[in-house]
């Protein structure tokens, strides 16, 4: 009896090193990938591992990073937001729409103060996020479908606003944050870092952040614990849209123009950054730390492939394969964890 | 037990554990063709676990598993099915939105040479099969439109006529009326005479004795007795089920338990004319402070729906709820929680976060009372530690992932969530299901303490023992309606079963 007691006690004691590593696989694997890719490109190209290039990489991932902050919240809740790129686009266009353009650009050209233009643009993306939220929680449309519709709606609003033209002017504040720099550091990198930090603090240290993890971990249990799950999901969808909107405004300033379909690649990039970083597609696991690693993996990969002179068509395929590998690890890590818990 | 023949199914030394808790310890089991083998044992004794291993639901266990004398290991329910083993699970597993005929043929609809489903043939054959079973329904009716008992019969019919040579029935009679049970038994006997091996699990011991050839008794994951049904008695079986020192429990099967005279304190909850399509009809009752109200009924009697309505998870079609004198119509579970209602559902999985530590599981429901915006982890841990101590949760480590705890301890955590700021009304669904005797007693004591503190408590269960061991007053729910109230009077398991 005593011996069987001891055995079952040992079985219940949580972890040896092996099981710890297994349960941490989703955090370790992306980090190893990042180190491996960095080493590979450092050896493959002399121009890769330089301070200048690090700056390039940081700048290149900034817009994705801002969008990915909100998406991290969404994916932690085991939902998805496919409208992020379109909302980024429409918000960027909106802020230009409310700014006086050169005479040959034939859009609204309302002489509004920059702050008002920014505020209106933010209101627009928040409103679109609210529509996502209502569709998901009140009507009960799965987020995958709801945000797919929103992707089209936001693209439609973009089209109506610019009518095939290109706008160049945005409020000064946006221009500075998007393309200026201070002490040699681009403002856009600083904004991305601040937003990532803010996202991390909210997720880790606030009650709301805890709710996000719990809703993602077991939605039914969250409901049976008396949480207002719909409210939490709704807020998360709005956060995602607002982050996308901010990313869109910065992006427009960064690219120097606002036009249709400007952000199309950012949908996949943002999802990839979150998932490659190891945040669970099933919700409840991961966080901004993972997203940052994911952003670097993506940034190093995109940037590094340019340095090694690779067929630009092959580049697309490689990115796809890396994403697939990350998805496999993501799903596999979840299974390992569940096994460890059983 | 038929002599001189080899069993079609044989298990040797089967051991199975869940998260460090052994559900089965070295169990041997044999089933012969043309035999009805009854299994009895308390909840959590290991009957269902063993049957799920046989049906391929639990592929991981240790021990030997032989079919027709050949060693086998099923990886999935599909493997078991291919070997001719079919199981009727305790929970209904039908497709309510499909027709009766489609349910009967689920997965193997008759098709023409082109692979198209032959609807007319399917309907005709389904009708014939069901008629053999004494069920007379239009095979094209949507299954969900039929009463629960009939749905269960149809599911059983599907399994019985699937051509399986080994059929396992896990508590098949819980939602059936007496004549339906008779029809089921007649069919089982006929199948047995045709050579099918049948395992029959039930907590109705009379049924087991009536229909089985052989009876096996389980207790705490072990097989404690195996005997010919004709050579044993109800009393002997109950004694074997609960072991020595269980006299009190044994008496509860037949002896009367006197419900107390006290009427409890002030009314906390008043339910008036609650109705929900096909589940509840004009249910009215009151729950009082300092009283445990038991609600008993067979599976599918509407208990589950009732508990969900009380906690704001389901909206009733009509009827009113009054909590502490104020009429309520809960828009969400959060609203119910704020009104002082707490629910522990029957499935622990449904209310606990297995991958999160114990303290986060305990604090989640009261987080808004601890912290306005920023979390206070130290305080959370303190609160959790107090609860873990009070409820004697083992191991007493609040940082441990919940999944590492045994079922009984998880159930205590599920209770602990609500106890730091006690609710006005605590609704418990199947609070002791699947627990060992020790954990069961702990839970019973916790509930009594809470009652003494003046909570109004509602215990809903399909197990008469649970209701009898906890309740001061008992309502019997049948097909969604309250059919009997026991108060200030003697009650026993037999009387409860009779009323339901």
Interface residues (C-beta under 8 A of the other chain):
Chain A: X8 X9 X11 X12 X14 X205 X206 X207 X208 X209 X210 X211 X213 X214 X217 X218 X220 X221 X222 X223 X224 X225 X226 X227 X228 X229 X230 X231 X284 X285 X337 X338 X341 X342
Chain B: X17 X18 X19 X20 X21 X22 X311 X313 X332 X333 X334 X336 X337 X338 X342 X343 X345 X349 X350 X351 X352 X353 X354 X355 X356 X360 X364 X365 X367 X368 X371 X372 X373 X374 X375 X395 X400 X401 X403 X404 X405 X406 X417
